[in-house]
């Protein structure tokens, strides 16, 4: 064989895979991903520690009266009022979940399967509005019912999305009417 043919044959042979180097890269990548997840978890726990001054969430009283409105949908989280990215994680308020809301004369009962239920007393409600985002969740304009309330002296925005978005406007009107009536009666 001529030297030219030998060089051509050498160029066509495939390189042997270095399995040890490849396994090292895979293990390194997996360790990096695990580190990132661990740091995210620690950050979540640290945020909860910083918000530990928030008192326990109220539960629904035994008798709340007849239901004025009810809604099933999703709870998207709670933030410091006016700060739509400052998520509150203490007492499970940062956990997104399915939710069943019931509005009575006593307030809003929020039942969340798999997460902590809570109650927002009517006296603590400040406003209801339609918005497009809360706690990193962005939807279409007016696609989110945001309820502003006070708990432990801290104003909180909680975001809900109904399975039927047409219900949002009725909730906003009814809640704001109830809040204005309560404020008017309290001013007397």
C-alpha positions, 0 to 999 in steps of 0.5 A: 500500500502506498502512504497516501492510502494509509493516510486516507484510511487513518482519517476515516477511522472514528475516535474512541469514546472516552467513557470516563471523561463523559461520565465525569461531565454527566456526574458534574452536571447532575451535582451542579443541578442538585446544588442549584435546587438545594440553594433555591430550597434554602432561599425559600426557607430563609424567606419564610424565616424572614417573614416569621413575624407574620401571625398564624392565618385565621381559620373560618369561624363556625358560623359564617352565614349564607354564601354570597358568592363561590368560586373554584379556581387557582390560588396563585400566591400572596405578596406584600401589597403593591409589590407584585414580586415580593412573595410571602411564603410564611404559613403556606401563603407562597404555595400555589394550589387549587382553591375554593373561595366562598364569600359570606358576610363574615369574609372570604373562606379559602379552602385549598386541598393539599395546602393550608386553608385560611380565612380573610375576615371582612374587617381585614379586607381593603380592596379587590381588583382585576390585575394581570400578575402576582408573584411571578405569574403573569396572565392576560389583562384582568385575568387575576382577581387580587384581594388586598387585606391586612394580616398582622398589620401587614398589607397583603395582596392575594391572587386568585384565578377562577375556572370561569374568568367571567366571575371575576368582575362580580367578585370585584364589585361585590367585595368592594361594595361590602368593604365600602359598606363596612368602612362607612358603618365603622366611621359612624 
